[in-house]
């Protein structure tokens, strides 16, 4: 494929760009054969946060662009009318602009920029003019939200956590040793030396004064790591209260618990009140109703279970009465957004591997679906006469849509990636329901190569999902992308096996304590059924997956009865006893494996660890590629290295792709391209 990159954005920012900070802008590749490649994947613009102006006339959003050559990314700010017209790029710089938000007058925009050397608060007019820096805070800001009257700023910033080695030994300022005396000393991809805190400051003359750390002197984090953001904090409409999400635990207590709560911080007297005390699971993402009478939030029931049903709870703030609006709704409720009249809440939820928009009514506790179709909605903002939403599919990355409130029809507004998508031939995506070994029906996506010819035979891949409780929905991925697999002339079989949301509570929870059980039978049922098709070459079957999907690959390598001719496992668990003592979020292994492997009288525990893939290496007989990142502290790289070493010692053809600087994902452009090239190089070697 010939790849010619056309740079559409080539402006400087007040002449301040230089060779050390080259501009990264939108790039549209010329695609001669219509096939998706790694380089094309990294050319897509990635739509980020979306905001609608208070007067509901304009949409503000960010787009991130990536440069493989520079191995960097950059985000820019855009604005357009709510009908998609008059789109304008407001920032064109080598600096990173993010977290853009409207001011009350709908004529000014606040945002974060690192132009001054750290992430600070800036402001500009809605046409991009008049940029000025509002803060110069040491350490910068992570995110922010103005109070309703814009007299105060709520923002998130990192504070020091715990005693460092240099505090104990000040005469050793260059030592790199970390002294540990409790759990949670590492988390996902960092050695925990800071935690985020919420701060409040007055805004006077464009500056911040009277700064207050809401959790001053406390070792707790709010928002919660590793994924929490400003959505875990909220202003009350009268500006007198801040609701914040916090799990007030540290060390071992933190490591074994998911019991977070919603707290109210009273600005007048500085008091804190736990509004969800006694609710034992995750309680997070508070949203005040516009009239200030209600609080809505996402709640899980059980402590220690990170993938429990996400319930939609509301509370009458005056009486404290709580209601579960989703009690009769056997699905998750996420991304809550109130209507202006405080009578309804819009949210998103996955059902049967498609994520739709739903509406909950406070009047009668009813929940109704607003949209239908084959896609995943990612967020929703209700306006007076329409919804503004972001959605994607297996065949298209995120774009912004206007959604009809009555019939759910959607009109695309952003067209960020139209120039690329118009050149691509995407493979057909087919929904199949396949019978499982226990007599149930399982939705399975089958993705075909572009220009599919049913008279030919194709190598076929079984895709194993991670999580383990993450839906195999209409997701678009920049690594596990089904369409790039199809573009390489592979058929993909992606089953929604046991343990995935969107098929009811029983289907979701079955997997816990049964890692080598029914869900593995589900995988094999899917590939066996699709393999009955004449166009599937049963002598060229592969099996791939990451995280729990990587575990699945390792497990199937010892149980596949010679079905597969190639395996690829990324960030997979190989030795479950090793995993139990190596991971950091202990609630995960305690819940999903049933507990510690030394609990000899616990039947669930013994069944879990008896299914550890490392116990079946004697049956490995098929080439395997292992990929892992050394900054992955959720599943340590030693798991992948051990699996690779075992394969080599067994005489099984094997390859290891190790990233010293990547975590549970692959986030750097050149590493991402290498990942794809190695992935398909391995598959092509053994399946073509």
N, C-alpha and C positions, 0 to 999 in steps of 0.2 A: 504494500500500500504506500502510495506517495502521500506525505504529510506536509502540507504547506500551512504555516501558522500566520494568520493575518491579525495583527494587533490593532484593535479598534480604539483602544484608549491609550493615548500617548501624550498626556499633558503633565506638566510639573505642578508642584504645589508651591507657589510663590518663589520659584527658583531654588527651592531647598533640596531637591533631589540630587543625588550624587552616585558615583559608581558603587558605593557601599550600600546604597539603598535604592536599587533600581525599581522602576515602576512595574507592577504586575497588574495587568488589566485583562479584559475580556479577549480571548483568543478563539477564533473560529477556524478549525482545521478544514482543509479541502480533502474530502473522503472519496477516493476514486471508485472503490468497490462496494460502498455502502455497509461495510462491516465495522462493528464496534471493536476498538483496540484499547490497550492500556493508556496510550497517549491521548486518545479521544476522551476517555473517561475523565482524565485529569483536566481536560479543557472545559468541562461543564462548569457554568457558574452555579454556585450553591446558595440558594435563597435562605436567609437567616430570619431574624426577628421581623415581625410585621406589626405595624401600628396604624390605627385609623385616627385621623384628626378629630378633635372634640366636636367640630361642626359637621363631621361625617362627609366631608367633600373630598378628602385626599387620603392616600395610603402611603405610608412611610415604610421602607424596608431596606435591609442590607443584603449585599451579595458578596460572597467570598470567591476569589479567583486564585488559581494555583499555577505556578510555573515549575515544570519539571526541570528545565535548564537551570533555574536559580535555586531549585529545591526549597521554595518558599511559598507562602500564601499571603493574601492581603484582602481586606474587606472594605467595601465602599458603600455609600449611602445613596438611595434612590427615592424619588417621590413620583406619584402619578395620581390622576383623578380616580375616584372610586369606580368609574366605568372603564378604566384602563387607558384613557387618553392622556396626552401631554406628559408622557414619561420623561423624566429628567434625572440625570446623574448629578448629584449635588457635590460629591467629593471625588477628586481625581488626584490622588497623591500616593507616595510610597509609604505613608504612615497608615496605621491600622485604625479605622473608624468603626465603632461598634455600639451596641446598646442604644440606638437612636430612639428618642421618644419625643412626642409632641408636647409643647407647652400649651397652656390653657387658651391662649389667643388664636391657636391654629395657624399662627404666622411665624412662630419660632420653633426651633428644634434643639433639644439638648442631646448630647452624645458623648461618648468616650473616645479619646484619641491619644496616641502615644507620641505625638509630634514633639512634645517638650522633653521626651526621654523616658517618661513613665505614663501610665494610663491615668489621664486627668479628665475632668469634666469640661466640655466646651459647649458653645452655643452658636447657632447660625440662623439666618432667616430661612424661610421655607423655599427660597429660590437658590439657596447655597451661598448667598453673599453674607458679609458682615461676620465672619468667623471670629470668635474671641474665646480665650481661655478663661474659665471661671474658677478653677482650683489649681493650687500648686502644692498639693498635700504630699508629704514624704511617704513613700510606699504606694501612693496612688490609690485608685478605686477599682473594685472588681465589677460593680454594677450599682444602680441607683434608682430611686423613685422619689419624685417631688411630692410633698404633701398636697392635698386637694387645693389649698389656696396658694401654693408655691412659696410659702414663707419659710418652709423647712425642707431639708433634704435627708432622706433615708438612704444610706449607702452601705455597701459591704466592702470590708477591707480585711487583710490578713493581720493577725497579731501573733506574737511569739507563743509557742506552746512548750511548756515544760522547761526543765533545766538542761542546758546543753553541756557538752563535755568541756568546752572552754570556760563555762561558768564554774565548774568544779576545779579545773586546772588552768587558771589564767596564764600560767607560764608556758602553756603549750598551744598557742593561738593557731598554729598551722596543722595540728593533728586532724586526721580525718576519721578517727575512731568515734563510734556512737555507743554510748553506754546505755543499756536497756534494762529496765527493771519491771516492766509490765507488758501486757499485750497491746495490740494496735499501735505498735511502733512503726509499722509500714502500712500503706493503704493504696491499693491499685497500682500506682506507679511512683510513689514518693515515700521517703522517710519522713514521718510526720514531725515537723518542726514548727509549723504554723497552723492556725485554724482560722476560718473566716468568722468575723463578728459583724453584727449590724450596728451602725452608728447613726446618730441623729445630730444634725447641725442646723443652726439658723443661717438663712441666706440673706446677706446684707450687702448692698452695693456690689452685687456680683461676686461676693466672696463668702466663704464658710467661716462662721464664728460659733463659739460656745459648743464645740464638738463634744458629744457624749457617746461613750461606748456602752451600749445597752447591757452587754455582758461583761463589763469591766471586772478584771481580776478572776474571771471564771475560765476554766479550761475547756468549755464546751464549744461546739461549732454550730453556727447558724448563718447561712444555710448549711445543710448537711452535705458532707462529702460522700461520694466523689462527683455527683451529678447535680446537686441542688444549686439553684440560682435565685434570682430576685423573686421568682414565683412563690418561694417559700416565705415571703414577707408581704405584708399588706397594710396600707393606711386605712383607718376608718374614715368614712365620708366627712366627719366633722374635724378630722385631723388631730383628735385628742388621744388616739390609741394606735399603737402599732401591734399587729399580730405577727408573731414569728414562730417558725418551726424549729424545734430543738430536741435533741436526745441528750438529756442532761446526765450523761454517763461518760466514764473514761476507762481506759485500760481493759481488763478482762470483762468487766461489767458491760462495757460498750461492745466488745467483740462478740458477746453471746446474745445480744438483745437488739430487736428492731423497734423497741417501744419509744417512739418519738411522740411529742405532744405539741399542741398549739397553745402558745402563751400570749396573753395580752400585756403589753407594757403601757402603763399610764404615764403620759408625758408630764402631767401636772405634779405628781408626787413620786415618780420613779419606781412605782411598785410593779411587781410581776404577778400574774394570776394564771394558773394552769387551767385552761378551759376544757381540756379533754382528759382530766385525771381519771384513772380507772379504765380508760380505753387502752388496750394492751399492745396493739400492733402499731404500724406506721400511721400516724396522723400528720398530714402535711398539706401544703399548698392552700392556705386560707384565702378566701375571697369574700369581702364584705358586699352585701347587697347595696345598691345605690341609695336606698332610703335609710341605710344604717341599722335596720331592724334585725337582719339575719347575717349569719356567717355560714358559708358553705366550705367544705373541705373534702379531701380524699382520705379515706380511712380503711385500714386493714384490721382484721379482728384479732389475729393471733400474734403473740410475741415470738420472735425468732423465725418468722416465715416471711421472706422478702417478696414472694410471688403470690401471696394471698389475693383474694378478690379485692379490688379497689372499689370501695363503696362510696356512694354519694351521700354524705351527711350534711344536714343543716341544723343550726341551733338558733333558737329565739334568744337574742342577746339579753333582753330584759329579764326573761324568766329562767334562762338556762336550759330550757327543754330542748332535747336533741331528737332528731328524726332521721331514720335511714330511708331516703327516698328510693333507694335501689333494692329494698328488701325483697321485692318480687322480680328482680331483674338479674338474671344469672349471667351477668357480664361485668366487665370492668367499666369504671366511669373515670375519665381523665380529661384534663384541660378545661376545667369548669369556667363558664362565662355567664354572668347575669344579664338579663334584659334590663332596659332602662326603667321599666315599671316595677322591678323587683319581684315579679310574679313567676318567672321562668328561668331555668338554667339550661344553657346549651353545653354539650360536651361531646367527646368522641369515644367510641368503643368499638372493639374488634368483635365481629361475629362471622363465623364460617369463613375465616381467612380474608375478610375485607373489613376495613375500618370506616365506619360511617359516622355521620353527625346525628345526635339524638337531642330531644328536648324533654326536660323534666318540669312538671308543673307543681308548684307548691300548693295550689288550690285543691288538687285531688290526688297528689302523689303519683300521678301517672307519668309514664315515660313512653315517648313515641319516636320512631325513626323518622328522620327528615330526609336523608339521602339513601340512594341505592346505587348499585353498579359495581364494577370491578376496579377497585382503587383503594387506596388508604388515605383518609383525611388525617392530617397531622395537628391541625389547630383550627379554632373557629372564633370569630368575633361577631356578635350580633349587633346590627344597626337597626334603625327604625324600619327600614323597608327591605333589607337584604342581610345576608351573612357574607362576611369576608373570610375566606378559608384558604388553607394551604393543603395541597394534596399531591400525591405521587402514585406511581404504579410500577410494576415490574418493568415496564417499557418506557417510563418517563420519570425524570427527577422532579423535585419539588417545583411547583408553580403556584401562583396566587390566583384564586377564583372568586367570582361573585356567585353566590348560591341563592336561588329562589327559596324563600322561607316556606312557601306553600307546597310546591311539588318537588323540591330538591334538585332541580336542574341547575347545572353549573356552567358558567361562562368564563373562559380563561382570560386573565387580565395581563399577566406579566410577560409571557412569551420570552423569558430570559434565554432559553436554549433552543429557540425555534430554528435558528440557522444551522445548528448541529443536527437536531432531530430530523429536519427535512432531508438531510443527506443519508440518513441511516435506514437500513432495512432491518426491522425488528422481527424476531421470531414469533410465531403464534404461541399464545399462552392459553392452555386448555385446562379446564376444571374437571377433574374426575372424582367420582366417589367409588372407593375400593373397599371390598369386604375384608375385614380383619379376621384373625384366627379365632377370636371369641365372638364372632357373629355381629359385629358392629360395622358401621360405615365410616370411612375416613376420607376426608377431602384431600386430594393430592393434586398439586400443580404439575402439569407436564408442559415443558417449554421446548419448542421445536426450532431447528436451525432455520435461518432465512432461506427462502427458495427450497423449502423442504420437498423432497421427492419420496413419496410412499413406496416406490418401487426399489429404492436403495436400502442398504443396511447401514445403520449409524452406530458408532460407539455411544454408550449411554451412561450417565452419571447419577448415582443416588446421592442426594444432598441431605446431610444430617444437620439438623438445627441445633444451635447453642442455647444457652439460658440456664437450665434446660427449659424454662417456661417462657420462651419468646415465640410469638406467633409466626408461623410461616405464612405471612399474609402477602399483600401486594407491595412488599417493601422494595425500595430501590437502594442498592448498596454500591459503594465505590470500591469494594473488595470482592465480596461474595455476590457478584452481579450475574444473574441468570442469563441476561441477554449477551454478555460477552462470552459466556460459556457456549451459548447457542451459536454465536458468530464464529466460533472455532469449530463448528460442525459437530457439536455434541447435543444429544437429547438430554434434558435434565428432568429427573423425577424428584419432586420435593414434597414429601408427605407431611401432613399435619398429624404426626403421631401422638400417642398418649403423652400428656404432660404439657400441652399447649393451650393457651387461652382462646376463647371464642367458640368453645363447644360445650360449655357448661362446667360447673364446679367438679363434678365427678371425673370428667375427662382430664381436667387440669391436674387434680391432686393425685391421680393414680400413680404417677411416676415416682413420687417421693418414697424412698425405701425400696424401690424396685428397678434400680438402674439397669440391670441386665435382664429384665423381664419382658412385660408385654410391649413396651415401646420398641424393643429390638425386634420383636415379632412383627410389629407394625411396619418398621423399615423394610423387612424382608418381604412382607406381603405386598408392599407397594412396588418394589422392583420386580418381584416375581410376576405380578399381574401385568405390568407394562411390558415386561419381556416376552409376553405371549404374542405381541405384535410382530408382524413379519419384518417391519423396518428396524427392529432392535436387534443388533448383533450381540447375541448372548456370549460370544467369545471375546467381547470387548466391553465389559462392564467395569466401571470405576466407582469408587466410593470416597466422598470428600466431606469435610466438616471442620468447624472450629469450636473451641471451648467445650461445652458438653457434646457438641458435634465431633470434636476431636477425640473425646473419650469414646464416643460411639464408634468412630473409625477404629481406634485401638481394640475395642471389644469385638467388633465384627471381624477384625483381622484374625481372631482366634476362633471364630464361630461361623464363617461364611460358607463352608462346604464347597470351596473352590468356585463360588459364583463370580468373584471379582478378580480382575487382572492387575489392578493398581489401586493404591490407597494414598490419600493425602490428609494428614491431621495437623491442624494449626492450634496451638495453645491448648492441647488436650490434657486431661487427667489420665495418667498412665498407672500410677501406683496409689490406690486410694488411702492406704495407711499413711504413706508419705504425704499425700495431699491433706489429710486431716491435720497434721502437725505443721504443715508449711503455709497454709492459707492464713488470711488475716481476719476475714469476716466469718467468725466461728459459727454464727447463727446459720449460715448456709449449709455447712457440712453436718451440723447437729440436726437440722431439720431434714435435709434431703437424704442423708445417709443413716439417720436415726440416732446418731451419737458416736462416741469414741469406739475405736476398734477393740479396745480392751474390755468392753462390756460383754463378757462371754455369755451371760444369761439373757441377753437381749436378742431375740430371734431376728428382728428387723435388721439390727446392726450386723449380725453374723451373715445374713443373706446379702446385705450390701457389700461387705468387704470380700465375700466369697466370689463376687463378680468383678473384682479388680482386674483390669486387662493384663497386668503384668503376670498374673497367674496362668495365663493361657499362651504365653510366648512360644511354648513348645509346639504349638499348632500353627504358628506363623509360617506362611509359605509364599507370600505375595509381595511384590515390590511396594515399598512405602516411602513417601516423602514426609518428613517431619519439619514443621515451621514453628518457631517460638521467638518471643521477645524477652530479653534479659531484664527489662524493666517491668515485666509482668509480675506483680506481687500477689495477684489473685490466684494464679496457677504458675508456680515458679518454673523457670526455664529448665531446671533440673528434671522436670517431668518429661519434657520433650527430648532432652539429651539422653535420659535413661532409655526411652523407647528406641531412639536411633541406635544407641550402643547395643541394645538387646538384639535388634534386627541384624546388625553387622556380625555380632558374635554367633548368631544363628545361621549366618550365611545367606540371609535374605537380602536381595538388592535394596539399598536404602540410600537416601540423601537427606542432609540436614541443612536447612536455611535458618541461620540464627541471626537475630538483630540485637546488637548490644544496646541500642538506643531507642527501641520501640517497646511499648507496653502490651496490653491485651489486644490492641489494635495495631494497624500499620498506618501511621498518620503523615509521614513525610513523602512528598511526591516521588522522588527517585526510589525510595524503598518500596512504594506502592507499585511502581512499574516493574521493579525487580521481582516483586511477589508474583505479579501476573505472568511474567516471562518464565519464571521458574515453575509455576503452577502448570502452565500449558506445555512447557517443555517436558515435564515429567509425564503428563498424561499422553502427549503425542508419542513419546518414546515407547510406552507400554501398551497403548490402545490403538495406535495407528501404524 
